[in-house]
């Protein structure tokens, strides 16, 4: 069962470094859109042992949030 470092109040995963630092499963963060990552610890960021199905569901939730997002002309993604 994977361990996901996640803030339930903000509904955001920790970045790859936070995943490792707080005991998360290696590679989990890379499955989330990077714009959803938390880059610094928050009071509610904690590791959660979840099933593979639950992890897939959380990843899909985050991926659906970025579907349909457009980047304004003249701007690049992530800026």
Helices and strands as residue ranges (DSSP letters): E 3-7, E 12-13, H 16-21, G 29-31, G 34-36, E 45-49, H 52-66
